[in-house]
Amino acid sequence: MKKENLIVNKTFQFSIEMIAYCDLLYQNKKFTIAHQLLKSSTSIGANVMEAQHAESTSDFLHKIKIAMKEANETAYWLNLCEKSKGYTFESKFQENIESIIKILSKIIITTKKIR
C-alpha cells in the first residue's frame, strides 16, 4: 500500500483549483494575469512531482526550491488579484498557497539537516 504524500496531493489539488480560477479570469478578459498565474501555480505541483523521482538528495532539494520559487510567484499574482479592482477572488486561494509555502519550507529545512 502506497503512503499518501501530503505535498503532492496538496499541490495537485491547488493546480486544479487554479486552472478553474484562471478559466474565470480568461472569461473576464484578464489575460495577462491569468496566463502568469496559470503557469506559476501549476508549476509548483509539477516540480514537486519531479522531486519525487529525484536522482539524489541535491536534485530533490533543487526541485523543491524551484517549487518554492513558483509558490512565491503564485502568491504574488494572487495578491495582485485580491487587491485589484474588477477581479473576483476567494480568500481560500491565499490560505492554500500559504499552507503550501509552509510545507515546502519545512521540507527544505528538513532536507538540508539530513543532507
Secondary structure, DSSP 8 states (H G I E B T S, - for coil): -----HHHHHHHHHHHHHHHHHHHHHHTT-HHHHHHHHHHHHHHHHHHHHHTT-SSHHHHHHHHHHHHHHHHHHHHHHHHHHHSTT----HHHHHHHHHHHHHHHHHHHHHHHH-
